[in-house]
């Protein structure tokens, strides 16, 4: 926070890469949002292990840095040049504090990475709204095809989609690119898309399969990381309850429902 407050003071709202959205969050004392923490928990606890992760429209890198702090190889992507500079400043700061591994953290200027540095590759997009016709952009479609899986919020993918039919169109689009297996996480409002077994990137022998649940970390490393997560969560403002007796931080054990992108929760 101190870093971004200083850059905001020195460079201004736009020059700092914070723009109005993050400038407001910084003024409120925190930039990590509840939906990003939800996505982090899904990646760590519910999804298969991948060789690399790319956070799309990464913002100031809050989710990307958190994933890297969990020991994952991460690329933070954003098409805005000022935002990229803010990401670089944040990376340098956290590397100096030894909270992020600079050797396994990359920054890519664009909607998606230019190439896959680690395979298989999972893309994560909690808020990827640009209001651009990206579905008709061949370069963007090629960029999405490099992923082996995607975890997205269909309501906030490419454009704001409030209606169920608009959100189903996301599923149709991604299925046309080969992401034919889906799992819905209704509480988090996120959907996991994966390629069918015949189209998946081969897994190297030394790497655990990304299509089987990963074994949970063991020993002191797990305890240390859980402590880190609790410290990060303490910085996140409380979110309103989503229903009687339930909040966003509540976790449930779920099985993947591969019957439909939206299951029976439409």
PyMOL commands that set and color helices and strands:
alter all, ss='L'
color gray80, all
select helices_A, chain A and resi 2-15+19-27+34-46+62-69+81-96+102-104+134-136+138-145+164-176+197-199+219-233
alter helices_A, ss='H'
color red, helices_A
select strands_A, chain A and resi 52-55+74-78+105-109+121-125+128-129+149-152+157-158+181-185+190-194
alter strands_A, ss='S'
color yellow, strands_A
deselect
rebuild
show_as cartoon
